Every structure is written in structure tokens, then in C-alpha cells.
Amino acid sequence: MRILLVEDDQTVRGFVAKGLKEAGHVVDQADNGKDGLFMAVSESFDTIILDRMLPGGIDGLHLLETIRGQHNRTPVLLLSALAQVDERVAGLKAGGDDYLTKPFAFSELLARVEALGRRAKGESGPTTRLVVADLEMDLLSRLVRRGGQKIDLQPREFRLLEYLMRHAGQVVTRTMLLEGVWDYHFDPQTNVIDVHVSRLRQKIDRPFPTALIHTVRNAGYMLRDE
């Protein structure tokens, strides 16, 4: 799933984001209400994890009420240190789908997030297969095929392709790739992304008549069917 995590506590945000990525999810992050609201209304997410108390003039409840007012039905899990019953009720009445009080066990958060995602899609289990045009990725067996032909990928190439497929049809920036694929939160000033994208193209695009990986000038890359 693609998850938006809006949390101002850097330690909590880093801990949750790391765990979600290790569980195979794509995580976009914001550390204040203003940025979180912009991302929530301008992009598409499978689930939003939202802290109740946020800086930036927009707290979690205001953010939640705003997106619900725009008929955005993305499942929202509220996080809060406020454990009182009336606080939980206020969060659910504002449009929250679930409420988890701090401190929490990551295993419980993960279970709740994945349950919300399944409920929204009407599925009985998590997504295990990604498909874009004739390109298929099985997340359980870690097999990749295009046009029925098996493609062997190195672990980093697999992770890069998975990220591109989860963001199919969207521009993926270098910063997004550094954070989502390499877990870098800084620019290492290397051509590591270009090298891996080039290698991936050799395997995914070159042997086939139609390219799927496209360069978006001055922006990044996009995986899409011509």
C-alpha cells in the first residue's frame, strides 16, 4: 500500500516509517499539518496515519475534517497520546476510521493499517501482485515477468521496480527514490539512481518493443504504458 504518515515527532515518525517500509509498504511523510493536508488532497493514498496533535496551525482533527469535507474517503488511523474516551470519540466523529493511543506496539499499528487497507478495497488479504501493462510482479515469490517472460533482478533492482510500479502513472522524483528505495534522507551526490535505472531498463525495456520506464525532464521518472 501507499501510506501517508503525518507525525511531527521525528523519533516516532522514523520508527513507524522504517517498520512500514520493511513490511513492503511505500511511505510518504509530513511533519506538520499544513504539508500533510496538501499531500492528502493532492495525491492518492491507500491509508493515512495521522497524529492528533500537529504543529503548523492545522492539527490532526482539522486536517481530517477538511479532507472529509472534500469527500476524500481514504481510511485514516489516528495516533494520539490523548487516551480519554471523549478524545477517542472526537477523533472518530471527525471522520477517523480507527484510533491508536501512544505508546503503541508497532505490530498492532501494522495490523490496524493493513486491516484498514483491506477493508477499503473489499479484500480479504494484502496485495501480493502488482501489474502494469504486461509487466507483472509477485511480491511473495519475488518473481517478475514481462509478456510471460521471466526477468531476473538483483534485490535493489527489485525494490526499485516495486517502488515504480506502486507509483505507476506518477512522477517519481530522485528524492522519493533515495528515501523509498535506498533509505537515504540526504542526497549522497552520486549517480546511484541513474545507474540502477539504466540497469533496470536493460532488463525491463530493451528486449521489448514498448518502453515502460520514462524519464521526465527535470523531475524524475515515471513507469507507464505508452
Secondary structure, DSSP 8 states (H G I E B T S, - for coil): -EEEEE-S-HHHHHHHHHHHHHTT-EEEEESSHHHHHHHHHHS--SEEEEESS-SSS--HHHHHHHHHHTT----EEEEES--SHHHHHHHHHTT-SEEEESS--HHHHHHHHHHHHHHHHT-SS---EEEETTEEEETTTTEEEETTEEE---HHHHHHHHHHHHTTTS-EEHHHHHHHTS--SS---SSHHHHHHHHHHHHHTTTSSS--EEEETTTEEEE---
